[in-house]
Amino acid sequence: MKITQSAKEKTKIKILQSAVDLIIEKGFDNASLREMAKNAGVSNPTIYNYFPSKEKLLYAYIEQKHKESIASIQEIEDFHTYTLREQLQTLIETELELYLEDREFIIQIADMVFHASGLKMGKLYETNALFIDTVDEMLSIAIEAEEIAKPPFREHIAKLFWDYYIMVVAYWVKDDSEMFENTTQFIDHSLGLADAVLHSDILSKASDLGMFFFKTHMLNSLQKFASKKDSFNLIKRKLGDVLHG
């Protein structure tokens, strides 16, 4: 009998949660895929079919939380009336709320990413497509509604926000304040700064300054280098003529 996509998704989520529980209990290094399969009530071939390695499982967990957080904010009836800053803040806070029950697991992931060689940051970035697409859509709507002007390097803003999100998570796993109040304040102040920048012409002025330096100094230096290279090539040709003349 053919397994439906819905059934596959349920099995995947069941494996992920069982794996998280086991890793919290035993630690990433000591938890095996076979034990995770047993905890999830699936066969060894099944878990290897979904996740060929424990690393793949970790990346899938992060992608799954992105899906859940985006599905959650889409259920907010008046979300479309939120300002860009409110939408971005809601997205991040929703993600952290989903991470809360698995915080010990997230701490282990963060430790492996930032302090050990177990996980590669580049691989972590491969999990961010849905997150970046969502932020990019928020930006597009804000620009179309003229809430903000189109910023320079528009195509990179959503990716920069992903970097910011990673920084927030790194801060959160170290936050021992009551109800993570310090993280809340950090998000509020940092997004307030980003919001102020997006609503000003600072980025445009910074872009203009960068282009000025590039045009007046970098290009000039390149032209001088090219001129010296041409002179050097001319000397080489003349020397070759003398040697072979």
C-alpha positions as YAML, in Angstrom:
chain: A
units: angstrom
residues:
- id: 1
  name: MET
  ca: [0.00, 0.00, 0.00]
- id: 2
  name: LYS
  ca: [1.32, 3.42, -0.95]
- id: 3
  name: ILE
  ca: [2.13, 5.67, 2.01]
- id: 4
  name: THR
  ca: [0.59, 9.12, 1.72]
- id: 5
  name: GLN
  ca: [2.63, 12.30, 2.05]
- id: 6
  name: SER
  ca: [0.67, 13.17, 5.18]
- id: 7
  name: ALA
  ca: [1.59, 9.84, 6.77]
- id: 8
  name: LYS
  ca: [5.24, 10.36, 5.86]
- id: 9
  name: GLU
  ca: [5.19, 13.80, 7.44]
- id: 10
  name: LYS
  ca: [3.68, 12.42, 10.66]
- id: 11
  name: THR
  ca: [6.33, 9.70, 10.81]
- id: 12
  name: LYS
  ca: [9.05, 12.28, 10.24]
- id: 13
  name: ILE
  ca: [7.77, 14.49, 13.06]
- id: 14
  name: LYS
  ca: [7.44, 11.49, 15.39]
- id: 15
  name: ILE
  ca: [11.05, 10.48, 14.69]
- id: 16
  name: LEU
  ca: [12.27, 14.04, 15.22]
- id: 17
  name: GLN
  ca: [10.56, 14.41, 18.59]
- id: 18
  name: SER
  ca: [11.75, 11.01, 19.78]
- id: 19
  name: ALA
  ca: [15.28, 11.90, 18.70]
- id: 20
  name: VAL
  ca: [15.13, 15.23, 20.53]
- id: 21
  name: ASP
  ca: [13.96, 13.52, 23.74]
- id: 22
  name: LEU
  ca: [16.74, 10.94, 23.52]
- id: 23
  name: ILE
  ca: [19.45, 13.52, 22.79]
- id: 24
  name: ILE
  ca: [18.29, 15.62, 25.76]
- id: 25
  name: GLU
  ca: [18.52, 12.51, 27.94]
- id: 26
  name: LYS
  ca: [21.80, 11.00, 26.68]
- id: 27
  name: GLY
  ca: [23.56, 13.73, 24.73]
- id: 28
  name: PHE
  ca: [24.12, 13.94, 20.97]
- id: 29
  name: ASP
  ca: [27.25, 11.79, 20.91]
- id: 30
  name: ASN
  ca: [25.75, 8.99, 23.00]
- id: 31
  name: ALA
  ca: [22.37, 8.76, 21.26]
- id: 32
  name: SER
  ca: [22.31, 6.43, 18.25]
- id: 33
  name: LEU
  ca: [19.92, 6.38, 15.31]
- id: 34
  name: ARG
  ca: [18.96, 2.82, 16.24]
- id: 35
  name: GLU
  ca: [17.89, 3.97, 19.70]
- id: 36
  name: MET
  ca: [15.96, 6.85, 18.15]
- id: 37
  name: ALA
  ca: [14.18, 4.40, 15.86]
- id: 38
  name: LYS
  ca: [13.25, 2.22, 18.81]
- id: 39
  name: ASN
  ca: [11.94, 5.22, 20.78]
- id: 40
  name: ALA
  ca: [9.87, 6.34, 17.79]
- id: 41
  name: GLY
  ca: [8.47, 2.86, 17.19]
- id: 42
  name: VAL
  ca: [9.88, 2.58, 13.66]
- id: 43
  name: SER
  ca: [12.32, 0.14, 12.07]
- id: 44
  name: ASN
  ca: [16.01, 0.85, 11.56]
- id: 45
  name: PRO
  ca: [15.64, 0.98, 7.75]
- id: 46
  name: THR
  ca: [12.80, 3.50, 8.16]
- id: 47
  name: ILE
  ca: [14.80, 5.98, 10.24]
- id: 48
  name: TYR
  ca: [17.80, 5.69, 7.90]
- id: 49
  name: ASN
  ca: [15.46, 6.33, 4.99]
- id: 50
  name: TYR
  ca: [14.36, 9.61, 6.57]
- id: 51
  name: PHE
  ca: [17.68, 10.59, 8.13]
- id: 52
  name: PRO
  ca: [20.89, 8.96, 6.88]
- id: 53
  name: SER
  ca: [22.82, 10.56, 9.74]
- id: 54
  name: LYS
  ca: [22.25, 12.31, 13.06]
- id: 55
  name: GLU
  ca: [23.45, 15.56, 11.50]
- id: 56
  name: LYS
  ca: [20.72, 15.34, 8.84]
- id: 57
  name: LEU
  ca: [18.22, 14.89, 11.63]
- id: 58
  name: LEU
  ca: [19.35, 18.09, 13.36]
- id: 59
  name: TYR
  ca: [19.03, 20.13, 10.18]
- id: 60
  name: ALA
  ca: [15.59, 18.62, 9.55]
- id: 61
  name: TYR
  ca: [14.53, 19.64, 13.06]
- id: 62
  name: ILE
  ca: [15.42, 23.27, 12.37]
- id: 63
  name: GLU
  ca: [13.55, 23.22, 9.05]
- id: 64
  name: GLN
  ca: [10.53, 21.69, 10.78]
- id: 65
  name: LYS
  ca: [10.48, 24.46, 13.40]
- id: 66
  name: HIS
  ca: [10.58, 27.05, 10.61]
- id: 67
  name: LYS
  ca: [7.53, 25.39, 9.04]
- id: 68
  name: GLU
  ca: [5.67, 25.33, 12.36]
- id: 69
  name: SER
  ca: [6.46, 28.95, 13.23]
- id: 70
  name: ILE
  ca: [5.38, 30.23, 9.81]
- id: 71
  name: ALA
  ca: [2.19, 28.15, 9.96]
- id: 72
  name: SER
  ca: [1.56, 29.65, 13.39]
- id: 73
  name: ILE
  ca: [1.88, 33.28, 12.30]
- id: 74
  name: GLN
  ca: [-0.28, 32.60, 9.25]
- id: 75
  name: GLU
  ca: [-3.10, 31.74, 11.65]
- id: 76
  name: ILE
  ca: [-3.00, 35.23, 13.17]
- id: 77
  name: GLU
  ca: [-6.05, 36.87, 11.59]
- id: 78
  name: ASP
  ca: [-4.81, 40.45, 11.66]
- id: 79
  name: PHE
  ca: [-1.16, 39.66, 10.97]
- id: 80
  name: HIS
  ca: [-1.36, 41.59, 7.70]
- id: 81
  name: THR
  ca: [-2.07, 44.74, 9.70]
- id: 82
  name: TYR
  ca: [1.18, 44.42, 11.68]
- id: 83
  name: THR
  ca: [4.04, 46.75, 10.85]
- id: 84
  name: LEU
  ca: [7.17, 45.19, 9.36]
- id: 85
  name: ARG
  ca: [8.91, 45.39, 12.71]
- id: 86
  name: GLU
  ca: [5.97, 43.70, 14.46]
- id: 87
  name: GLN
  ca: [5.88, 40.93, 11.87]
- id: 88
  name: LEU
  ca: [9.61, 40.25, 12.16]
- id: 89
  name: GLN
  ca: [9.49, 40.32, 15.95]
- id: 90
  name: THR
  ca: [6.49, 37.96, 15.98]
- id: 91
  name: LEU
  ca: [8.35, 35.54, 13.70]
- id: 92
  name: ILE
  ca: [11.41, 35.41, 15.94]
- id: 93
  name: GLU
  ca: [9.44, 35.18, 19.18]
- id: 94
  name: THR
  ca: [7.29, 32.39, 17.73]
- id: 95
  name: GLU
  ca: [10.39, 30.42, 16.80]
- id: 96
  name: LEU
  ca: [11.82, 30.82, 20.31]
- id: 97
  name: GLU
  ca: [8.52, 29.72, 21.85]
- id: 98
  name: LEU
  ca: [8.65, 26.54, 19.75]
- id: 99
  name: TYR
  ca: [12.23, 25.95, 20.85]
- id: 100
  name: LEU
  ca: [11.40, 26.45, 24.52]
- id: 101
  name: GLU
  ca: [10.26, 22.90, 25.31]
- id: 102
  name: ASP
  ca: [13.40, 21.57, 23.57]
- id: 103
  name: ARG
  ca: [15.75, 24.21, 24.98]
- id: 104
  name: GLU
  ca: [18.29, 21.68, 26.29]
- id: 105
  name: PHE
  ca: [18.44, 20.21, 22.81]
- id: 106
  name: ILE
  ca: [18.90, 23.65, 21.23]
- id: 107
  name: ILE
  ca: [21.72, 24.36, 23.69]
- id: 108
  name: GLN
  ca: [23.50, 21.23, 22.48]
- id: 109
  name: ILE
  ca: [23.06, 22.26, 18.83]
- id: 110
  name: ALA
  ca: [24.33, 25.77, 19.57]
- id: 111
  name: ASP
  ca: [27.35, 24.38, 21.37]
- id: 112
  name: MET
  ca: [28.15, 22.14, 18.41]
- id: 113
  name: VAL
  ca: [27.75, 24.98, 15.92]
- id: 114
  name: PHE
  ca: [29.55, 27.78, 17.76]
- id: 115
  name: HIS
  ca: [32.09, 25.98, 19.92]
- id: 116
  name: ALA
  ca: [32.85, 22.59, 18.41]
- id: 117
  name: SER
  ca: [33.50, 21.06, 15.01]
- id: 118
  name: GLY
  ca: [30.51, 18.71, 14.99]
- id: 119
  name: LEU
  ca: [28.22, 20.85, 12.83]
- id: 120
  name: LYS
  ca: [29.17, 23.13, 9.98]
- id: 121
  name: MET
  ca: [27.66, 26.61, 9.83]
- id: 122
  name: GLY
  ca: [27.39, 26.28, 6.05]
- id: 123
  name: LYS
  ca: [25.12, 23.25, 6.43]
- id: 124
  name: LEU
  ca: [23.01, 25.15, 8.95]
- id: 125
  name: TYR
  ca: [22.47, 27.85, 6.33]
- id: 126
  name: GLU
  ca: [20.97, 25.24, 3.99]
- id: 127
  name: THR
  ca: [17.97, 25.01, 6.34]
- id: 128
  name: ASN
  ca: [17.00, 28.67, 5.98]
- id: 129
  name: ALA
  ca: [15.22, 28.84, 2.59]
- id: 130
  name: LEU
  ca: [11.66, 28.97, 3.98]
- id: 131
  name: PHE
  ca: [12.65, 31.45, 6.71]
- id: 132
  name: ILE
  ca: [14.38, 33.76, 4.21]
- id: 133
  name: ASP
  ca: [11.51, 33.54, 1.71]
- id: 134
  name: THR
  ca: [9.06, 34.52, 4.46]
- id: 135
  name: VAL
  ca: [11.13, 37.52, 5.56]
- id: 136
  name: ASP
  ca: [11.63, 38.52, 1.93]
- id: 137
  name: GLU
  ca: [7.87, 38.50, 1.37]
- id: 138
  name: MET
  ca: [7.36, 40.68, 4.46]
- id: 139
  name: LEU
  ca: [9.89, 43.15, 3.08]
- id: 140
  name: SER
  ca: [8.26, 43.19, -0.35]
- id: 141
  name: ILE
  ca: [4.83, 43.91, 1.14]
- id: 142
  name: ALA
  ca: [6.25, 46.70, 3.33]
- id: 143
  name: ILE
  ca: [7.97, 48.29, 0.31]
- id: 144
  name: GLU
  ca: [4.87, 47.95, -1.89]
- id: 145
  name: ALA
  ca: [2.73, 49.53, 0.84]
- id: 146
  name: GLU
  ca: [5.32, 52.32, 1.08]
- id: 147
  name: GLU
  ca: [5.88, 51.58, 4.76]
- id: 148
  name: ILE
  ca: [9.59, 51.69, 3.96]
- id: 149
  name: ALA
  ca: [11.54, 52.77, 0.91]
- id: 150
  name: LYS
  ca: [13.33, 50.12, -1.11]
- id: 151
  name: PRO
  ca: [16.71, 49.83, 0.64]
- id: 152
  name: PRO
  ca: [20.04, 49.47, -1.17]
- id: 153
  name: PHE
  ca: [21.11, 45.85, -1.61]
- id: 154
  name: ARG
  ca: [17.47, 44.85, -1.20]
- id: 155
  name: GLU
  ca: [18.18, 41.28, -2.28]
- id: 156
  name: HIS
  ca: [20.50, 40.71, 0.69]
- id: 157
  name: ILE
  ca: [18.34, 42.08, 3.50]
- id: 158
  name: ALA
  ca: [16.42, 38.85, 4.21]
- id: 159
  name: LYS
  ca: [19.68, 36.87, 4.38]
- id: 160
  name: LEU
  ca: [21.11, 39.42, 6.78]
- id: 161
  name: PHE
  ca: [18.02, 38.98, 8.92]
- id: 162
  name: TRP
  ca: [18.72, 35.24, 9.05]
- id: 163
  name: ASP
  ca: [22.20, 36.06, 10.42]
- id: 164
  name: TYR
  ca: [20.55, 38.29, 12.99]
- id: 165
  name: TYR
  ca: [18.14, 35.48, 13.92]
- id: 166
  name: ILE
  ca: [21.07, 33.10, 14.51]
- id: 167
  name: MET
  ca: [22.62, 35.75, 16.77]
- id: 168
  name: VAL
  ca: [19.34, 36.01, 18.73]
- id: 169
  name: VAL
  ca: [19.22, 32.23, 19.23]
- id: 170
  name: ALA
  ca: [22.85, 32.23, 20.38]
- id: 171
  name: TYR
  ca: [21.98, 34.97, 22.89]
- id: 172
  name: TRP
  ca: [18.83, 33.15, 24.05]
- id: 173
  name: VAL
  ca: [20.59, 29.85, 24.86]
- id: 174
  name: LYS
  ca: [22.92, 31.76, 27.21]
- id: 175
  name: ASP
  ca: [20.18, 33.85, 28.77]
- id: 176
  name: ASP
  ca: [19.50, 32.90, 32.40]
- id: 177
  name: SER
  ca: [17.30, 35.90, 33.21]
- id: 178
  name: GLU
  ca: [13.77, 35.34, 34.49]
- id: 179
  name: MET
  ca: [11.36, 34.51, 31.66]
- id: 180
  name: PHE
  ca: [14.24, 35.33, 29.27]
- id: 181
  name: GLU
  ca: [13.60, 39.00, 29.82]
- id: 182
  name: ASN
  ca: [17.08, 39.91, 28.60]
- id: 183
  name: THR
  ca: [16.41, 38.21, 25.26]
- id: 184
  name: THR
  ca: [13.11, 40.07, 24.96]
- id: 185
  name: GLN
  ca: [14.89, 43.36, 25.60]
- id: 186
  name: PHE
  ca: [17.67, 42.47, 23.16]
- id: 187
  name: ILE
  ca: [15.16, 41.70, 20.40]
- id: 188
  name: ASP
  ca: [13.15, 44.83, 21.13]
- id: 189
  name: HIS
  ca: [16.14, 47.18, 21.12]
- id: 190
  name: SER
  ca: [17.94, 45.61, 18.16]
- id: 191
  name: LEU
  ca: [14.80, 45.50, 15.98]
- id: 192
  name: GLY
  ca: [14.06, 49.05, 17.05]
- id: 193
  name: LEU
  ca: [17.46, 50.07, 15.69]
- id: 194
  name: ALA
  ca: [16.92, 48.12, 12.45]
- id: 195
  name: ASP
  ca: [13.48, 49.68, 12.07]
- id: 196
  name: ALA
  ca: [14.91, 53.18, 12.54]
- id: 197
  name: VAL
  ca: [17.57, 52.49, 9.90]
- id: 198
  name: LEU
  ca: [15.03, 51.14, 7.38]
- id: 199
  name: HIS
  ca: [12.81, 54.19, 7.90]
- id: 200
  name: SER
  ca: [15.71, 56.59, 7.35]
- id: 201
  name: ASP
  ca: [18.02, 57.24, 4.41]
- id: 202
  name: ILE
  ca: [21.11, 56.02, 6.28]
- id: 203
  name: LEU
  ca: [21.48, 52.95, 4.08]
- id: 204
  name: SER
  ca: [21.20, 55.03, 0.92]
- id: 205
  name: LYS
  ca: [23.79, 57.50, 2.18]
- id: 206
  name: ALA
  ca: [26.11, 54.65, 3.21]
- id: 207
  name: SER
  ca: [25.65, 53.12, -0.24]
- id: 208
  name: ASP
  ca: [26.44, 56.45, -1.90]
- id: 209
  name: LEU
  ca: [29.58, 56.79, 0.23]
- id: 210
  name: GLY
  ca: [30.69, 53.28, -0.67]
- id: 211
  name: MET
  ca: [30.18, 53.91, -4.38]
- id: 212
  name: PHE
  ca: [32.10, 57.19, -4.09]
- id: 213
  name: PHE
  ca: [35.13, 55.47, -2.57]
- id: 214
  name: PHE
  ca: [34.94, 52.67, -5.11]
- id: 215
  name: LYS
  ca: [34.75, 55.00, -8.10]
- id: 216
  name: THR
  ca: [37.31, 57.57, -6.96]
- id: 217
  name: HIS
  ca: [39.85, 55.33, -5.24]
- id: 218
  name: MET
  ca: [39.45, 51.67, -6.15]
- id: 219
  name: LEU
  ca: [38.99, 52.26, -9.85]
- id: 220
  name: ASN
  ca: [41.84, 54.75, -9.86]
- id: 221
  name: SER
  ca: [44.10, 52.20, -8.17]
- id: 222
  name: LEU
  ca: [43.06, 49.53, -10.67]
- id: 223
  name: GLN
  ca: [43.79, 51.88, -13.56]
- id: 224
  name: LYS
  ca: [47.24, 52.63, -12.16]
- id: 225
  name: PHE
  ca: [47.89, 48.91, -11.70]
- id: 226
  name: ALA
  ca: [46.79, 48.23, -15.28]
- id: 227
  name: SER
  ca: [49.05, 51.05, -16.52]
- id: 228
  name: LYS
  ca: [52.05, 49.63, -14.66]
- id: 229
  name: LYS
  ca: [51.24, 46.17, -16.02]
- id: 230
  name: ASP
  ca: [51.16, 47.54, -19.57]
- id: 231
  name: SER
  ca: [54.52, 49.25, -19.00]
- id: 232
  name: PHE
  ca: [55.99, 46.04, -17.61]
- id: 233
  name: ASN
  ca: [54.73, 44.06, -20.60]
- id: 234
  name: LEU
  ca: [56.28, 46.64, -22.95]
- id: 235
  name: ILE
  ca: [59.64, 46.29, -21.20]
- id: 236
  name: LYS
  ca: [59.39, 42.51, -21.45]
- id: 237
  name: ARG
  ca: [58.73, 42.72, -25.19]
- id: 238
  name: LYS
  ca: [61.65, 45.08, -25.76]
- id: 239
  name: LEU
  ca: [63.95, 42.87, -23.67]
- id: 240
  name: GLY
  ca: [62.81, 39.87, -25.68]
- id: 241
  name: ASP
  ca: [63.58, 41.69, -28.92]
- id: 242
  name: VAL
  ca: [67.09, 42.47, -27.69]
- id: 243
  name: LEU
  ca: [67.75, 38.91, -26.55]
- id: 244
  name: HIS
  ca: [66.48, 37.38, -29.78]
- id: 245
  name: GLY
  ca: [67.58, 40.18, -32.09]
...
